């Protein structure tokens, strides 16, 4: 059955035919990019108290303690009279204090780094408009939309900038982010970031990191590194992800689920190449579930990296994914999983697997729902 030709009887039962992500070309104004720099819906309600440390991993308990202290230190009144804010108090100071101005959470995928970063955002005693939260990709997209100087002006009055999934994928981003964070630190903005790579190791295996060593070391100097050990909580003690379904089962579930989308996987990959990654969140606005037919290995690295961004946005929004074809752990080639972007790909596999598990309810029999 064609993904663009839903069965009339099932469509009438659900009240509407599934939407197609491939038919969407969202426009995202710059002010929306700024307004959306808050923890995503999945992390609306998380707090330090809801983080459950693995008792076998003392670094997880230590991270909660470090971040709780860090958040408490960001309290106090705003600077007045144009004075520059300090790190642990926001009175007038002659210059930014020496030493690291932020905390950097390093660890494998699935140890709860984003949970802790969002908890820090919530715990920081400042109005929401004085705190910003976004992924590394979203931060670079903001610079692209506003321009460098306007981005500095927009973020320089913030108390805290949280950067999730800190990545340095090319020399241009290295210099851009290094310069931006340096400017923000000069304005007294505290920083917090997560990544799977220690600050001094950013960029390894992706480009000639030695040529940009000065910039990378400059970034590292802004952060105190906090290691978080542990296994992926998304799969800790849980059953394996469900096997892919048939095309007919996926199509039927899409047609019976209000708000679901239905696309052929190869078509979606082609469409992602025509939509800027900054718009992937808007691409899924109002979508209750993503249904994909014919999942197969991604053909090249550029396509794979776009899929990683989409997986992150779907995971942030808790959108389940029901798919036919190959299982998600076979999306990326062995060469990709051994290359410089391997940690991105493993994160994507982890998140897509969790969303596939969430989608099982879409194919349950009605009486068991």
C-alpha positions in Angstrom: 0.0 0.0 0.0 1.3 3.4 -0.8 2.2 5.6 2.1 0.3 8.5 0.4 -2.9 6.5 -0.2 -4.5 5.6 3.1 -7.3 3.1 3.2 -10.6 5.0 3.2 -12.4 2.8 5.8 -9.6 3.1 8.4 -9.2 6.8 7.7 -12.8 7.4 8.4 -12.7 5.5 11.6 -9.8 7.6 13.0 -11.4 10.8 11.7 -8.5 12.0 9.6 -5.8 10.5 7.3 -2.3 10.5 8.6 -0.2 13.5 7.8 3.1 13.3 5.8 6.2 14.8 7.2 7.5 15.0 3.6 4.6 17.4 2.8 5.7 19.9 5.4 8.2 22.7 4.9 8.0 24.7 8.1 9.2 28.3 8.5 10.6 29.1 11.9 11.0 32.8 12.7 14.1 33.9 14.7 12.0 35.0 17.7 10.6 31.4 18.0 14.2 30.0 18.1 14.9 32.3 21.1 11.6 31.6 22.8 12.0 27.9 22.5 15.4 27.9 24.3 13.9 26.1 27.3 14.1 22.4 28.3 12.0 20.3 25.9 8.7 18.7 26.9 10.3 15.5 28.0 12.2 17.4 30.6 9.5 19.8 31.8 9.0 18.1 35.1 12.5 16.8 35.9 14.3 18.0 39.0 17.3 16.9 40.9 15.0 15.0 43.2 13.6 13.0 40.3 17.0 11.8 39.2 17.6 8.3 40.4 21.4 7.7 40.7 22.7 4.2 40.1 23.9 3.0 43.5 26.8 1.3 41.8 27.9 4.6 40.2 28.9 7.1 42.9 29.8 9.7 40.2 26.0 10.1 39.6 25.3 11.1 43.2 28.3 13.4 43.1 27.0 15.1 39.9 23.7 15.9 41.7 25.6 17.5 44.6 27.9 19.5 42.3 25.0 20.8 40.2 22.8 21.6 43.2 25.6 23.8 44.6 26.2 25.3 41.2 22.5 26.3 40.9 22.5 27.8 44.4 25.5 29.9 43.5 23.6 31.5 40.6 21.2 33.3 42.9 21.2 37.0 43.9 20.0 40.3 42.5 20.8 41.6 39.0 23.6 43.9 38.4 22.5 47.6 38.4 24.0 50.6 36.8 25.6 48.6 34.0 27.9 46.7 36.3 29.1 43.3 35.2 27.6 40.3 37.1 29.8 38.0 39.1 29.6 34.2 39.0 28.2 33.5 42.5 26.6 36.9 43.0 25.3 39.4 40.5 26.5 42.6 42.0 28.9 45.0 40.2 32.4 43.6 39.8 35.3 45.1 37.8 35.8 42.0 35.6 34.7 38.4 35.3 36.2 36.1 38.0 39.0 33.9 37.0 38.7 30.1 36.6 36.1 28.0 35.0 32.7 29.7 34.5 30.7 26.6 34.0 30.3 22.9 34.5 30.7 20.2 31.9 28.9 16.8 32.3 30.8 14.1 30.5 29.6 10.5 30.2 28.1 7.9 27.9 24.7 8.1 26.4 21.8 7.3 28.6 23.4 8.2 32.0 20.9 11.1 32.6 23.1 14.0 31.6 20.2 15.9 29.9 18.0 15.2 32.9 20.6 16.8 35.1 21.2 19.7 32.8 17.4 20.4 32.6 17.2 20.1 36.4 19.9 22.7 36.7 17.9 25.1 34.5 14.8 24.6 36.7 16.8 25.0 39.9 18.6 28.2 38.9 16.8 31.0 40.8 16.1 33.3 37.8 13.2 34.1 35.6 12.8 31.8 32.5 13.8 34.6 30.2 17.1 34.9 32.0 18.0 31.3 31.4 18.6 29.6 28.0 18.6 25.8 27.2 19.3 24.3 23.8 21.4 21.7 22.0 24.7 22.6 20.4 23.0 22.4 17.0 20.2 24.8 18.1 22.8 27.2 19.4 24.7 27.3 16.1 21.3 27.6 14.3 20.5 30.6 16.5 23.7 32.3 15.4 22.8 31.6 11.8 19.3 33.1 12.2 20.2 36.2 14.3 23.8 36.8 13.4 26.8 36.7 15.8 26.5 40.1 17.4 22.7 39.9 17.9 23.1 36.5 19.5 25.7 37.9 21.9 23.3 40.8 22.7 20.4 38.4 23.1 22.1 36.0 25.5 24.5 38.3 27.3 21.9 39.3 30.0 21.2 35.7 30.9 22.4 34.2 34.1 22.8 30.7 32.6 23.3 29.1 29.2 22.8 25.3 29.1 24.1 23.5 26.0 23.1 19.9 25.5 24.9 17.5 23.3 28.0 19.7 22.9 29.6 18.8 19.6 32.3 20.3 17.4 31.8 18.9 14.0 33.8 21.2 11.8 36.4 24.0 12.2 33.9 26.7 11.6 31.7 25.6 14.5 34.8 25.3 16.7 35.8 28.9 16.2 32.2 30.2 16.3 31.3 28.6 19.6 34.6 29.3 21.2 34.3 33.0 20.4 30.6 33.2 21.4 31.1 31.5 24.8 34.1 33.7 25.4 32.0 36.8 24.8 29.2 35.5 27.0 31.6 34.6 29.9 32.9 38.2 29.7 29.3 39.4 30.3 29.0 37.2 33.4 26.9 34.4 31.9 27.4 31.0 33.6 27.7 28.0 31.4 26.7 24.3 31.7 27.0 21.7 29.0 26.7 17.9 28.4 28.6 15.8 25.9 30.0 12.4 25.4 33.5 13.9 25.0 35.7 15.6 27.5 36.2 19.3 26.7 39.9 18.9 25.8 39.0 16.0 23.4 36.3 17.8 21.4 36.8 17.5 17.7 38.9 14.3 17.8 38.4 12.1 14.8 36.3 14.6 12.9 38.7 17.2 11.5 42.3 18.3 11.9 41.8 19.1 15.6 45.5 20.0 16.0 45.0 22.9 13.7 42.4 24.3 16.0 43.9 23.2 19.3 44.0 26.8 20.6 40.3 27.2 20.1 39.5 23.8 21.7 41.6 24.5 24.7 40.0 27.9 25.0 36.6 26.2 25.3 37.9 23.7 27.8 39.1 26.5 30.1 35.5 27.7 30.5 34.4 24.4 32.2 34.9 22.3 35.2 34.5 18.7 33.9 32.3 16.4 35.9 32.4 12.8 34.9 29.2 10.7 35.1 29.6 6.9 34.8 27.0 4.3 34.2 25.0 2.3 31.7 22.2 3.5 29.4 19.2 4.0 31.7 16.8 3.7 28.7 17.6 0.0 28.5 18.5 -0.8 32.1 16.4 -3.7 33.2 14.0 -3.2 30.2 13.1 -5.7 27.5 14.7 -5.5 24.1 13.2 -3.1 21.6 10.3 -4.6 19.6 11.2 -6.1 16.2 10.1 -4.0 13.2 6.5 -4.5 12.1 5.2 -5.2 8.6 4.4 -2.3 6.2 0.7 -3.1 6.5 0.7 -3.1 10.3 2.5 0.2 10.4 0.1 1.7 7.8 -2.9 0.4 9.6 -1.6 1.8 13.0 -1.0 5.2 11.4 -4.5 5.4 9.9 -6.0 4.4 13.2 -4.0 6.9 15.4 -5.2 10.5 15.3 -2.3 12.9 14.7 0.1 10.2 13.4 2.3 10.8 10.4 3.1 8.2 7.7 6.0 8.3 5.4 8.3 5.9 3.5 11.7 6.1 5.2 13.7 6.7 2.0 11.4 9.6 1.1 11.8 11.1 4.6 15.6 11.0 4.3 15.4 12.9 1.0 13.0 15.5 2.5 15.3 16.1 5.5 18.0 17.2 3.0 15.6 20.0 1.9 14.7 21.2 5.4 17.3 23.0 7.6 17.9 21.1 10.8 16.8 24.1 12.8 13.3 23.4 11.5 13.1 19.7 12.5 11.3 20.5 15.7 8.7 22.5 13.8 8.5 19.7 11.3 7.0 17.5 14.0 4.6 20.1 15.5 1.3 18.4 16.5 2.5 14.9 15.4 1.3 12.3 17.9 3.4 9.4 16.4 5.8 8.9 13.5 5.1 5.9 11.4 7.8 4.8 8.9 7.8 2.1 6.3 10.8 0.5 4.7 13.5 1.5 7.2 16.9 0.7 5.7 20.6 1.7 6.4 21.3 5.4 5.7 23.3 5.8 2.6 25.9 8.4 3.7 27.2 10.4 6.6 25.4 13.7 5.8 22.1 11.8 5.7 23.0 10.0 8.9 23.8 13.3 10.8 20.5 14.8 9.7 18.7 11.7 11.0 20.5 12.1 14.3 19.0 15.6 14.7 15.5 14.4 13.9 15.9 11.6 16.4 16.9 14.1 19.1 13.9 16.3 18.4 11.5 13.4 18.4 13.0 12.1 21.7 12.7 15.6 23.2 9.1 15.7 22.3 8.3 12.1 23.4 7.0 11.2 19.9 6.8 7.4 19.5 8.2 5.8 16.3 6.6 2.8 14.7 8.5 1.3 11.8 8.8 -1.5 9.3 12.0 -2.7 7.6 15.3 -3.1 9.5 15.7 -2.5 13.3 17.2 0.8 14.3 20.5 -0.7 15.4 21.2 -1.5 11.8 20.7 2.1 10.5 24.4 3.0 10.6 27.2 1.2 8.9 30.1 -0.4 10.8 32.4 2.3 9.4 30.1 5.0 10.7 29.9 3.4 14.2 33.7 3.4 14.3 34.2 6.9 13.0 34.4 10.4 14.5 30.6 10.7 14.8 30.1 7.3 16.5 28.9 8.8 19.8 26.1 10.7 17.9 25.0 7.5 16.2 25.0 5.4 19.3 22.9 8.1 21.0 20.5 8.1 18.1 20.2 4.3 18.2 19.5 4.5 22.0 16.8 7.2 21.6 15.2 5.6 18.6 15.0 2.3 20.4 13.3 3.9 23.4 10.8 5.6 21.1 10.2 2.3 19.3 9.4 0.7 22.6 7.0 3.6 23.3 5.2 2.9 20.0 4.2 -0.7 20.9 0.9 0.7 22.3 -0.1 1.8 18.8 -0.3 -1.8 17.6 -2.0 -3.3 20.7 -5.4 -4.7 20.2 -8.1 -2.1 21.2 -9.4 -4.2 24.1 -5.9 -4.3 25.7 -5.3 -0.5 25.4 
